[in-house]
Amino acid sequence: MSLRSPRLDRRARASFATGLVLAVMSASLAAGDAPSSPFSGLELVASKNVGTLYRRPDVDISAYSKIMIGEPAVEFSKNWNPRNYGTFGLSAAQLTKIRVDLAAMAKDVFAKALGDGGYEIVTEPGDGALVITPNIVNLFINAPSVPTAGRSKTYTMDSGSATLALTVNDAVAGTLLAVVFDQRRSGSSTLQWATSVSNRAAAEGMLKGWAEQLKRELDAVRAK
C-alpha cells in the first residue's frame, strides 16, 4: 500500500516531463534544427504559425473539452548576464522575482485567453482535460528595471526576447501529446524608456500573442 499522494505524484511526473522537454530543447538548439522528433511517439509537423511543432499522430485533440494550465518553468538565456545591469548587477532575489512573476503572468494570460475563448478552465485533472504548460526559456531582458545610483534612464527599442516551450499532456494519463517551440522578440520602432511597467507590458503582449495563437490552433482542430 502506497502512502504517497496521487496529486504529488502527478506534480512530480509533470515536473520531470517539463525538465526533460527543456533539456531536449537546449540540446536541440545547440545542435541546430533536428531533422526528426526527439520525443518518443511525437512527429515533427510543418507549421506556418510556430517555429517548431511536434505532435502525437494518433490522438484526436478535439476530443478534449477542458484545459488545465500547468505550472510554467522560466529559464534565462545562457547568453544573458545579470551582472551587466544596475550598479552591482541583479541579485539572486531579483532574478527569482523575475522568474516567479513571469511564470505567474504566463499562467494567467493563457488561462484568460482560453477561458474567454470558450474553453473550460479546470484546476484538477479529469477525463477530457488537457494540461497545457507555457514554459518560457531563453529569456533575454535588454533593460531590466533595477535601482541605480543617480537618475539615470535606459532607453531601448527592444525589450528582449524569449522562447515559448509549450507542452500539451493528457491530464489523467500524463501522456505527452504535443510540444511547441516558438521564439519571439518584443520591440517597437521608437526609443522607449525601459521601466518595470514597460517591461511588464512587453512581456504580457508577447504572452498574449502566443496564447491567442494557441486558441486559434485549438479552434481549427475542433472545427474539423
KATA-V695642 format. One record per run of one state. SS is the DSSP state (2 for helix, 1 for strand, 0 for the rest). FROM is the first residue (numbers start at 1). TO is the last residue. Records with the same first field share a line. If there is no record, write none. Layout:
SS = FROM-TO, FROM-TO
This chain:
0 = 1-5, 32-41, 46-51, 57-60, 64-65, 70-73, 77-81, 85-91, 117-119, 123-128, 142-154, 171-175, 194-195, 224-224
2 = 6-31, 61-63, 82-84, 92-116, 196-223
1 = 42-45, 52-56, 66-69, 74-76, 120-122, 129-141, 155-170, 176-193
